[in-house]
Amino acid sequence: MTKGSNFWVIGGEFGSMNFHKLVEGSAQVQGPFKTRTEAEDAWRTVSEENRHKAGVRFSIVEEPARVSA
């Protein structure tokens, strides 16, 4: 039986503009969301809340579907 994918919004404040390493304590994870649309709505909200901070970035990631034996 296959279980549907979950979507997550992840990100935070990065230490430099190359966006490789988060500032300690700034990581944020929201979700899981059952649909990409729900995740996009959450991403839009958190991105708008932080738009004045150039070093803050968020992404949507999809958790792979799981297959149970």
A tleap script that builds the chain and sets N, CA, C and O, in Angstrom:
source leaprc.protein.ff14SB
mol = sequence {
  NMET THR LYS GLY SER ASN PHE TRP VAL ILE
  GLY GLY GLU PHE GLY SER MET ASN PHE HIE
  LYS LEU VAL GLU GLY SER ALA GLN VAL GLN
  GLY PRO PHE LYS THR ARG THR GLU ALA GLU
  ASP ALA TRP ARG THR VAL SER GLU GLU ASN
  ARG HIE LYS ALA GLY VAL ARG PHE SER ILE
  VAL GLU GLU PRO ALA ARG VAL SER CALA
}
set mol.1.N position { 0.841 -1.184 0.000 }
set mol.1.CA position { 0.000 0.000 0.000 }
set mol.1.C position { 0.889 1.251 0.000 }
set mol.1.O position { 1.834 1.344 0.784 }
set mol.2.N position { 0.591 2.184 -0.858 }
set mol.2.CA position { 1.364 3.415 -0.958 }
set mol.2.C position { 0.674 4.523 -0.193 }
set mol.2.O position { -0.533 4.726 -0.327 }
set mol.3.N position { 1.428 5.227 0.596 }
set mol.3.CA position { 0.914 6.369 1.348 }
set mol.3.C position { 1.301 7.629 0.590 }
set mol.3.O position { 2.400 7.698 0.039 }
set mol.4.N position { 0.416 8.637 0.549 }
set mol.4.CA position { 0.693 9.877 -0.174 }
set mol.4.C position { 1.871 10.648 0.386 }
set mol.4.O position { 2.268 10.468 1.538 }
set mol.5.N position { 2.417 11.503 -0.446 }
set mol.5.CA position { 3.535 12.345 -0.046 }
set mol.5.C position { 3.077 13.434 0.907 }
set mol.5.O position { 1.913 13.835 0.897 }
set mol.6.N position { 3.994 13.902 1.723 }
set mol.6.CA position { 3.789 15.081 2.552 }
set mol.6.C position { 4.698 16.181 2.032 }
set mol.6.O position { 5.752 15.912 1.457 }
set mol.7.N position { 4.281 17.418 2.240 }
set mol.7.CA position { 5.070 18.577 1.845 }
set mol.7.C position { 5.420 19.370 3.087 }
set mol.7.O position { 4.632 19.460 4.028 }
set mol.8.N position { 6.610 19.941 3.078 }
set mol.8.CA position { 7.121 20.708 4.213 }
set mol.8.C position { 7.661 22.039 3.712 }
set mol.8.O position { 8.152 22.131 2.587 }
set mol.9.N position { 7.571 23.071 4.546 }
set mol.9.CA position { 8.200 24.359 4.280 }
set mol.9.C position { 9.371 24.458 5.256 }
set mol.9.O position { 9.190 24.405 6.472 }
set mol.10.N position { 10.565 24.601 4.704 }
set mol.10.CA position { 11.766 24.646 5.547 }
set mol.10.C position { 12.598 25.874 5.201 }
set mol.10.O position { 12.539 26.375 4.078 }
set mol.11.N position { 13.364 26.352 6.159 }
set mol.11.CA position { 14.246 27.478 5.897 }
set mol.11.C position { 14.624 28.190 7.170 }
set mol.11.O position { 14.576 27.628 8.265 }
set mol.12.N position { 15.004 29.455 6.999 }
set mol.12.CA position { 15.430 30.269 8.122 }
set mol.12.C position { 16.400 31.331 7.643 }
set mol.12.O position { 16.465 31.651 6.456 }
set mol.13.N position { 17.148 31.866 8.587 }
set mol.13.CA position { 18.117 32.912 8.271 }
set mol.13.C position { 19.476 32.285 7.977 }
set mol.13.O position { 19.975 31.462 8.744 }
set mol.14.N position { 20.057 32.683 6.867 }
set mol.14.CA position { 21.361 32.160 6.467 }
set mol.14.C position { 22.457 33.155 6.826 }
set mol.14.O position { 22.236 34.365 6.864 }
set mol.15.N position { 23.656 32.609 7.089 }
set mol.15.CA position { 24.780 33.422 7.533 }
set mol.15.C position { 25.425 34.252 6.450 }
set mol.15.O position { 26.135 35.213 6.751 }
set mol.16.N position { 25.195 33.904 5.184 }
set mol.16.CA position { 25.752 34.675 4.078 }
set mol.16.C position { 24.820 34.539 2.876 }
set mol.16.O position { 23.892 33.731 2.875 }
set mol.17.N position { 25.085 35.332 1.875 }
set mol.17.CA position { 24.218 35.343 0.694 }
set mol.17.C position { 24.430 34.153 -0.240 }
set mol.17.O position { 23.782 34.069 -1.283 }
set mol.18.N position { 25.330 33.227 0.120 }
set mol.18.CA position { 25.441 32.004 -0.692 }
set mol.18.C position { 24.429 30.951 -0.230 }
set mol.18.O position { 24.283 29.908 -0.866 }
set mol.19.N position { 23.735 31.224 0.873 }
set mol.19.CA position { 22.644 30.396 1.384 }
set mol.19.C position { 23.030 28.930 1.586 }
set mol.19.O position { 22.289 28.020 1.213 }
set mol.20.N position { 24.218 28.719 2.192 }
set mol.20.CA position { 24.665 27.353 2.451 }
set mol.20.C position { 24.464 26.906 3.892 }
set mol.20.O position { 24.241 25.723 4.148 }
set mol.21.N position { 24.542 27.847 4.843 }
set mol.21.CA position { 24.475 27.453 6.249 }
set mol.21.C position { 23.536 28.377 7.010 }
set mol.21.O position { 23.661 29.600 6.962 }
set mol.22.N position { 22.577 27.750 7.725 }
set mol.22.CA position { 21.644 28.520 8.542 }
set mol.22.C position { 22.327 29.077 9.784 }
set mol.22.O position { 23.230 28.457 10.345 }
set mol.23.N position { 21.881 30.250 10.201 }
set mol.23.CA position { 22.311 30.812 11.473 }
set mol.23.C position { 21.747 29.910 12.569 }
set mol.23.O position { 20.566 29.564 12.552 }
set mol.24.N position { 22.592 29.535 13.511 }
set mol.24.CA position { 22.160 28.634 14.576 }
set mol.24.C position { 20.925 29.172 15.288 }
set mol.24.O position { 20.873 30.338 15.681 }
set mol.25.N position { 19.940 28.306 15.444 }
set mol.25.CA position { 18.711 28.673 16.130 }
set mol.25.C position { 17.650 29.322 15.249 }
set mol.25.O position { 16.563 29.648 15.728 }
set mol.26.N position { 17.954 29.513 13.960 }
set mol.26.CA position { 16.989 30.188 13.088 }
set mol.26.C position { 16.163 29.227 12.225 }
set mol.26.O position { 15.231 29.654 11.545 }
set mol.27.N position { 16.499 27.936 12.248 }
set mol.27.CA position { 15.797 26.969 11.396 }
set mol.27.C position { 14.319 26.909 11.728 }
set mol.27.O position { 13.923 26.923 12.893 }
set mol.28.N position { 13.511 26.843 10.676 }
set mol.28.CA position { 12.063 26.723 10.839 }
set mol.28.C position { 11.556 25.605 9.938 }
set mol.28.O position { 11.988 25.474 8.792 }
set mol.29.N position { 10.648 24.812 10.459 }
set mol.29.CA position { 10.011 23.735 9.696 }
set mol.29.C position { 8.515 23.855 9.929 }
set mol.29.O position { 8.059 23.910 11.072 }
set mol.30.N position { 7.757 23.896 8.850 }
set mol.30.CA position { 6.301 23.928 8.947 }
set mol.30.C position { 5.739 22.754 8.167 }
set mol.30.O position { 6.215 22.440 7.076 }
set mol.31.N position { 4.737 22.111 8.721 }
set mol.31.CA position { 4.122 20.980 8.053 }
set mol.31.C position { 3.988 19.828 9.012 }
set mol.31.O position { 4.257 19.974 10.205 }
set mol.32.N position { 3.583 18.704 8.516 }
set mol.32.CA position { 3.423 18.352 7.107 }
set mol.32.C position { 2.111 18.885 6.535 }
set mol.32.O position { 1.124 19.080 7.245 }
set mol.33.N position { 2.144 19.112 5.222 }
set mol.33.CA position { 0.965 19.503 4.470 }
set mol.33.C position { 0.636 18.370 3.512 }
set mol.33.O position { 1.533 17.767 2.924 }
set mol.34.N position { -0.637 18.083 3.358 }
set mol.34.CA position { -1.068 16.968 2.498 }
set mol.34.C position { -1.011 17.311 1.016 }
set mol.34.O position { -0.888 16.423 0.173 }
set mol.35.N position { -1.103 18.617 0.694 }
set mol.35.CA position { -1.058 19.022 -0.711 }
set mol.35.C position { 0.004 20.090 -0.915 }
set mol.35.O position { 0.360 20.823 0.008 }
set mol.36.N position { 0.500 20.160 -2.140 }
set mol.36.CA position { 1.476 21.188 -2.473 }
set mol.36.C position { 0.845 22.578 -2.350 }
set mol.36.O position { 1.516 23.533 -1.961 }
set mol.37.N position { -0.424 22.687 -2.675 }
set mol.37.CA position { -1.122 23.968 -2.577 }
set mol.37.C position { -1.122 24.488 -1.144 }
set mol.37.O position { -0.889 25.675 -0.915 }
set mol.38.N position { -1.381 23.607 -0.175 }
set mol.38.CA position { -1.332 24.012 1.236 }
set mol.38.C position { 0.074 24.475 1.615 }
set mol.38.O position { 0.236 25.469 2.323 }
set mol.39.N position { 1.085 23.752 1.142 }
set mol.39.CA position { 2.478 24.124 1.434 }
set mol.39.C position { 2.822 25.466 0.789 }
set mol.39.O position { 3.516 26.282 1.396 }
set mol.40.N position { 2.345 25.700 -0.435 }
set mol.40.CA position { 2.603 26.971 -1.109 }
set mol.40.C position { 1.965 28.135 -0.357 }
set mol.40.O position { 2.553 29.212 -0.268 }
set mol.41.N position { 0.773 27.924 0.181 }
set mol.41.CA position { 0.127 28.972 0.974 }
set mol.41.C position { 0.959 29.307 2.211 }
set mol.41.O position { 1.149 30.478 2.539 }
set mol.42.N position { 1.454 28.271 2.896 }
set mol.42.CA position { 2.296 28.484 4.084 }
set mol.42.C position { 3.606 29.159 3.698 }
set mol.42.O position { 4.086 30.041 4.411 }
set mol.43.N position { 4.190 28.745 2.563 }
set mol.43.CA position { 5.447 29.339 2.079 }
set mol.43.C position { 5.248 30.825 1.794 }
set mol.43.O position { 6.075 31.653 2.176 }
set mol.44.N position { 4.147 31.156 1.120 }
set mol.44.CA position { 3.859 32.556 0.810 }
set mol.44.C position { 3.762 33.392 2.086 }
set mol.44.O position { 4.304 34.494 2.162 }
set mol.45.N position { 3.071 32.857 3.073 }
set mol.45.CA position { 2.883 33.579 4.336 }
set mol.45.C position { 4.212 33.829 5.031 }
set mol.45.O position { 4.515 34.965 5.395 }
set mol.46.N position { 5.009 32.782 5.219 }
set mol.46.CA position { 6.279 32.933 5.934 }
set mol.46.C position { 7.275 33.767 5.120 }
set mol.46.O position { 8.079 34.498 5.698 }
set mol.47.N position { 7.233 33.669 3.816 }
set mol.47.CA position { 8.119 34.480 2.974 }
set mol.47.C position { 7.752 35.963 3.067 }
set mol.47.O position { 8.632 36.818 3.166 }
set mol.48.N position { 6.459 36.262 3.035 }
set mol.48.CA position { 6.000 37.651 3.172 }
set mol.48.C position { 6.381 38.226 4.531 }
set mol.48.O position { 6.783 39.385 4.629 }
set mol.49.N position { 6.253 37.417 5.576 }
set mol.49.CA position { 6.589 37.883 6.927 }
set mol.49.C position { 8.060 38.239 7.052 }
set mol.49.O position { 8.434 39.050 7.900 }
set mol.50.N position { 8.904 37.637 6.209 }
set mol.50.CA position { 10.358 37.839 6.307 }
set mol.50.C position { 10.949 38.544 5.098 }
set mol.50.O position { 12.168 38.540 4.924 }
set mol.51.N position { 10.122 39.145 4.262 }
set mol.51.CA position { 10.614 39.735 3.010 }
set mol.51.C position { 11.607 40.873 3.229 }
set mol.51.O position { 12.409 41.157 2.339 }
set mol.52.N position { 11.577 41.529 4.380 }
set mol.52.CA position { 12.494 42.626 4.673 }
set mol.52.C position { 13.871 42.128 5.125 }
set mol.52.O position { 14.770 42.936 5.357 }
set mol.53.N position { 14.042 40.820 5.251 }
set mol.53.CA position { 15.315 40.239 5.684 }
set mol.53.C position { 15.959 39.517 4.501 }
set mol.53.O position { 15.516 38.437 4.112 }
set mol.54.N position { 16.997 40.112 3.936 }
set mol.54.CA position { 17.620 39.568 2.725 }
set mol.54.C position { 18.225 38.182 2.918 }
set mol.54.O position { 18.320 37.417 1.959 }
set mol.55.N position { 18.632 37.845 4.131 }
set mol.55.CA position { 19.300 36.569 4.377 }
set mol.55.C position { 18.375 35.440 4.775 }
set mol.55.O position { 18.842 34.374 5.175 }
set mol.56.N position { 17.072 35.652 4.674 }
set mol.56.CA position { 16.102 34.628 5.051 }
set mol.56.C position { 15.506 34.022 3.785 }
set mol.56.O position { 15.104 34.734 2.865 }
set mol.57.N position { 15.461 32.699 3.760 }
set mol.57.CA position { 14.931 31.997 2.595 }
set mol.57.C position { 14.188 30.747 3.044 }
set mol.57.O position { 14.580 30.087 4.006 }
set mol.58.N position { 13.112 30.433 2.332 }
set mol.58.CA position { 12.310 29.242 2.605 }
set mol.58.C position { 12.077 28.473 1.317 }
set mol.58.O position { 12.014 29.056 0.235 }
set mol.59.N position { 11.950 27.162 1.445 }
set mol.59.CA position { 11.698 26.290 0.301 }
set mol.59.C position { 10.625 25.279 0.666 }
set mol.59.O position { 10.371 25.013 1.841 }
set mol.60.N position { 10.004 24.724 -0.361 }
set mol.60.CA position { 9.045 23.633 -0.184 }
set mol.60.C position { 9.753 22.348 -0.581 }
set mol.60.O position { 10.355 22.268 -1.652 }
set mol.61.N position { 9.680 21.353 0.275 }
set mol.61.CA position { 10.252 20.046 -0.048 }
set mol.61.C position { 9.156 18.990 0.047 }
set mol.61.O position { 8.232 19.088 0.855 }
set mol.62.N position { 9.291 17.993 -0.794 }
set mol.62.CA position { 8.318 16.892 -0.802 }
set mol.62.C position { 8.941 15.653 -0.199 }
set mol.62.O position { 10.002 15.200 -0.629 }
set mol.63.N position { 8.275 15.112 0.794 }
set mol.63.CA position { 8.714 13.863 1.411 }
set mol.63.C position { 8.324 12.732 0.468 }
set mol.63.O position { 7.184 12.697 0.005 }
set mol.64.N position { 9.223 11.817 0.172 }
set mol.64.CA position { 8.890 10.722 -0.727 }
set mol.64.C position { 7.729 9.881 -0.174 }
set mol.64.O position { 7.603 9.696 1.036 }
set mol.65.N position { 6.909 9.389 -1.061 }
set mol.65.CA position { 5.822 8.499 -0.663 }
set mol.65.C position { 6.419 7.223 -0.073 }
set mol.65.O position { 7.451 6.739 -0.538 }
set mol.66.N position { 5.771 6.691 0.939 }
set mol.66.CA position { 6.261 5.482 1.591 }
set mol.66.C position { 5.426 4.294 1.146 }
set mol.66.O position { 4.214 4.393 0.957 }
set mol.67.N position { 6.094 3.196 0.990 }
set mol.67.CA position { 5.406 1.957 0.639 }
set mol.67.C position { 5.532 1.004 1.816 }
set mol.67.O position { 6.642 0.649 2.213 }
set mol.68.N position { 4.403 0.587 2.376 }
set mol.68.CA position { 4.449 -0.341 3.504 }
set mol.68.C position { 4.350 -1.769 2.983 }
set mol.68.O position { 3.673 -2.043 1.993 }
set mol.69.N position { 5.033 -2.659 3.666 }
set mol.69.CA position { 5.069 -4.066 3.235 }
set mol.69.C position { 3.828 -4.811 3.629 }
set mol.69.O position { 3.705 -6.002 3.341 }
savepdb mol mol.pdb
quit
